[in-house]
Amino acid sequence: MVPDVVWLDQGPGERPRYLPEPEGTAFLEQVARERPVVPHGIGLSIGSAHRFDREHVEQMARWHEWLRFPWHSDHLSFHLAEPAGEWNVNLTLPLPLDEETLELVSSRVAEVRRRIGVPFLLENNVYYFAPPAQDYDEGAFFHELARRSGCGLLLDLHNVYVNCRNSGGDPRREIDRYPLDSVVELHVAGGMEFGGFYLDAHSGPSPRAVFDLLDWVLPRCPRVAAVTFELFGTWYGVVGAERLRRQLGRMKEAWARHRPAPARAAS
Amino acid sequence: MSLRAYQAGLARLVAEPGFPSRLRDRGSAALPRGLEPRERERLLRLASEPGVALTATLVASFRLGKVLKALPLTCTLIGKDRLRLELRAFWRRHPPTSFFTFDEAADFAGHLARRARAVPGLLDVLTLERALLELRRPGAGGRPAEARSIRLRHDPRSLLPSLVAGRRPRRLRRRTCRVTVRLGADGAPSFAAQAGGRGV
């Protein structure tokens, strides 16, 4: 659910709150006639402590009525906070991976799963900083979250790559910490250097190291049902159709090499 | 309550200009009550983290991108230096509240409109780009409006062609006129002077 593409959110309490964007919804309608459409949201802010946006969940429930997607996902993060009135910082900020956060997110995941009867996944976040002295690392947090709430994992390989490249970590060791038997979807993307960091910018082809991770992780994820390449629309003209096709081709080759089980995400 | 206060503090670190340096200078005194010692310590440490500064830059660049996308003629007219100053002033008073281009651009246009007298033609360009924003905003039926009628104080032919070409206009001709603004099927805007005026 990319903002500005498929709907306009007029804000909590507004009626109607969500205004559909005609071109985007018409495009989805057309695609949905031929293949499953799987939404990947950015708007839920599931870790916001000051409120849980149940209107957003209801909007996703309406979309499930419409598109009958086999699963849906959002991010393990927050972007809504309340310093003085509600702010939307426009970026997915890392949650402190503590027991308090785990309780909060577990109960909300369970609520989403009760309301929308298909698997719900959360994506591992990209970090340019992390709160010090946390109770869990992210892999252990996802293990416990899956155990308590049945949350699935959308494992973004580029996010792991970015985090490790910026912090000096080993991506395979990091990935091994996650509950790989909960992975339903994998993400691949490209980035760029900026300000002394490597960014998850979705701005071009994926580094070879990320494709190596894809090859390595696919046979370790028994429930994986999809691999998605992420590219911001504004970069499409720079990347071009041919390079994009080559990226998708490499993903298909990796899929064919490992032939994961068919797309049946466990409920 | 503590997590709520921590998230509010982190949001301020990445979206409130000047807050990280205040926190570094004043320490805990710059933080709100309700934080546990661990949260307080985290925020104090994060205030000096390069990754937090980078995130603040990303937040600012997202906000800037929305303004550039939705108000290109306004940005060209006021120029880079003034845009930088106005954004700084706007961001100090208006924290980010929405993902959506429309909301951010409409709020910034409102901010500029209160200062528009300082730049000849700015009020007209803002009127025009606000009309385009409204045209692009879906209505309750899910469809954008088809056309809008606006009143300008300068001849649009002395104002718009150079702005559309990415240049500031050299000389503006004062002339009150009504202009109808439309969006084509491809989303491209067109303007037509009313009451027998020539198309623009």
Interface residues (C-beta under 8 A of the other chain):
Chain A: P3 D4 L8 D9 G11 P16 L19 P20 E21 P22 T25 I42 G43 G47 S48 A49 H50 F78 A81 E82 P83 A84 G85 E86 W87 N88 V89 N90 L91 L93 P96 D98 E100 T101 L104 Y127 Y128 F129 P131 P132 A133 N166 F194 G195 G196 F197 L199
Chain B: S2 L3 R4 Y6 Q7 A8 G9 L10 A11 R12 V14 A15 E16 R38 E39 E41 R42 R45 L46 E49 P50 G51 V52 L54 T55 T57 L58 V59 F62 R63 P95 P96 T97 S98 F99 F100 T101 F102 R137 P138 G139 A140 G142 R143 P144
